[in-house]
Amino acid sequence: MLPLRHRGLWIALSVILVAAVTYGSLQPDFGPDVPANFDKVEHFSAYLGLSLWFTGLLARSRYWVVAVTLVAFGLAIEAAQDAMQLGRSAEALDMVANVLGVACGLAIALGWSGEWARRFEAWLATR
């Protein structure tokens, strides 16, 4: 992790973020029907967000850890959905959307947003 002044807060927020994605991914199917395959947009968006979040907290040399961990997390969630039998099921296209979200997040981080937490803390220090 980057040497951040508010390390504990960043870790706590990371745990909350991962817990929210986990809950959202494993809760029983509910609510009104959504357009066909809209869940792929949700998968892509969630993993894009996770990727952008964690690339903000880690040095560029550790981005591969973000990629491997998030892909493994996505696989674990898909396996858990299948095992829990709560109206959710594992789908290969969900995993494709997860991986594409991670890849796009990494590309954005490499080109622009990487290590954003350090810049954010520096900005806060000037306030």
VOMARLUM-331008 format. One record per residue (C-alpha): residue in three letters; x negated, y, z. Coordinates in Angstrom, 3 decimals, padded with zeros to 6 digits. Layout:
residues N
("ala"; (X; Y; Z))
...
END
This chain:
residues 127
("met"; (000.000; 000.000; 000.000))
("leu"; (-001.124; 003.550; -000.622))
("pro"; (-002.447; 005.421; 002.426))
("leu"; (000.793; 007.233; 003.214))
("arg"; (001.508; 009.383; 006.275))
("his"; (005.005; 007.973; 006.705))
("arg"; (004.110; 004.350; 006.082))
("gly"; (006.626; 002.981; 008.574))
("leu"; (009.454; 004.930; 006.991))
("trp"; (008.494; 003.753; 003.486))
("ile"; (008.422; 000.146; 004.698))
("ala"; (011.796; 000.504; 006.429))
("leu"; (013.352; 002.046; 003.325))
("ser"; (011.860; -000.763; 001.215))
("val"; (013.423; -003.404; 003.465))
("ile"; (016.800; -001.652; 003.252))
("leu"; (016.540; -001.436; -000.551))
("val"; (015.670; -005.124; -000.949))
("ala"; (018.426; -006.086; 001.512))
("ala"; (020.969; -004.039; -000.454))
("val"; (019.983; -005.696; -003.748))
("thr"; (020.086; -009.105; -002.069))
("tyr"; (023.528; -008.448; -000.590))
("gly"; (024.861; -007.070; -003.855))
("ser"; (023.520; -010.078; -005.729))
("leu"; (024.838; -012.725; -003.338))
("gln"; (028.203; -011.368; -002.244))
("pro"; (031.219; -013.267; -003.540))
("asp"; (032.682; -012.089; -006.804))
("phe"; (035.159; -009.305; -006.076))
("gly"; (036.889; -006.280; -007.471))
("pro"; (038.402; -005.535; -010.824))
("asp"; (037.125; -007.142; -013.951))
("val"; (034.342; -005.262; -015.672))
("pro"; (033.515; -005.303; -019.369))
("ala"; (031.858; -008.468; -020.641))
("asn"; (028.145; -008.635; -019.842))
("phe"; (028.211; -005.377; -017.842))
("asp"; (026.471; -007.315; -015.080))
("lys"; (023.385; -007.392; -017.320))
("val"; (023.267; -003.583; -017.090))
("glu"; (023.512; -003.915; -013.308))
("his"; (020.665; -006.450; -013.249))
("phe"; (018.493; -004.290; -015.480))
("ser"; (019.197; -001.163; -013.416))
("ala"; (018.546; -002.860; -010.070))
("tyr"; (015.191; -004.270; -011.149))
("leu"; (014.202; -001.048; -012.900))
("gly"; (014.896; 000.766; -009.632))
("leu"; (012.996; -001.790; -007.554))
("ser"; (010.060; -001.603; -009.935))
("leu"; (009.960; 002.197; -009.835))
("trp"; (010.261; 002.181; -006.051))
("phe"; (007.419; -000.230; -005.404))
("thr"; (005.101; 001.250; -008.026))
("gly"; (005.481; 004.476; -006.088))
("leu"; (004.126; 002.831; -002.955))
("leu"; (001.252; 000.822; -004.431))
("ala"; (-001.899; 001.731; -006.332))
("arg"; (-001.948; 001.084; -010.086))
("ser"; (-004.382; -001.762; -009.555))
("arg"; (-001.626; -003.551; -007.607))
("tyr"; (001.202; -003.150; -010.134))
("trp"; (000.763; -006.766; -011.150))
("val"; (001.848; -007.674; -007.594))
("val"; (005.039; -005.673; -008.113))
("ala"; (005.744; -007.496; -011.372))
("val"; (005.078; -011.007; -010.039))
("thr"; (006.952; -010.406; -006.785))
("leu"; (010.035; -008.915; -008.440))
("val"; (010.233; -011.668; -011.055))
("ala"; (009.942; -014.270; -008.262))
("phe"; (012.588; -012.382; -006.261))
("gly"; (014.907; -012.417; -009.283))
("leu"; (014.411; -016.156; -009.746))
("ala"; (015.091; -016.759; -006.048))
("ile"; (018.285; -014.704; -006.189))
("glu"; (019.501; -016.603; -009.263))
("ala"; (018.782; -019.924; -007.533))
("ala"; (020.574; -018.739; -004.384))
("gln"; (023.612; -017.634; -006.407))
("asp"; (023.827; -021.078; -007.927))
("ala"; (023.358; -022.875; -004.609))
("met"; (025.854; -020.779; -002.625))
("gln"; (028.808; -021.460; -004.927))
("leu"; (030.640; -018.258; -003.983))
("gly"; (031.875; -017.394; -007.440))
("arg"; (028.423; -016.380; -008.627))
("ser"; (026.221; -018.465; -010.869))
("ala"; (022.675; -018.435; -012.156))
("glu"; (022.390; -017.199; -015.731))
("ala"; (019.356; -017.067; -017.975))
("leu"; (020.478; -013.710; -019.409))
("asp"; (020.581; -012.262; -015.880))
("met"; (016.940; -013.199; -015.499))
("val"; (016.131; -011.664; -018.890))
("ala"; (017.781; -008.412; -017.735))
("asn"; (015.797; -008.555; -014.469))
("val"; (012.491; -009.025; -016.297))
("leu"; (013.281; -006.241; -018.777))
("gly"; (014.112; -003.919; -015.866))
("val"; (010.786; -004.728; -014.195))
("ala"; (008.881; -004.247; -017.462))
("cys"; (010.523; -000.884; -018.179))
("gly"; (009.876; 000.254; -014.606))
("leu"; (006.211; -000.661; -014.928))
("ala"; (005.961; 001.149; -018.266))
("ile"; (007.506; 004.295; -016.765))
("ala"; (005.169; 004.056; -013.761))
("leu"; (002.105; 003.648; -015.949))
("gly"; (003.099; 006.590; -018.108))
("trp"; (004.483; 009.033; -015.591))
("ser"; (005.935; 008.102; -012.207))
("gly"; (003.290; 005.842; -010.671))
("glu"; (002.259; 006.489; -007.079))
("trp"; (005.093; 009.002; -006.730))
("ala"; (005.276; 008.547; -002.946))
("arg"; (001.848; 010.126; -002.506))
("arg"; (002.921; 013.169; -004.533))
("phe"; (006.197; 013.351; -002.620))
("glu"; (004.389; 013.350; 000.724))
("ala"; (001.993; 016.045; -000.522))
("trp"; (004.983; 018.147; -001.588))
("leu"; (006.613; 017.633; 001.831))
("ala"; (003.423; 018.759; 003.560))
("thr"; (003.637; 022.126; 001.770))
("arg"; (007.156; 022.769; 003.084))
END
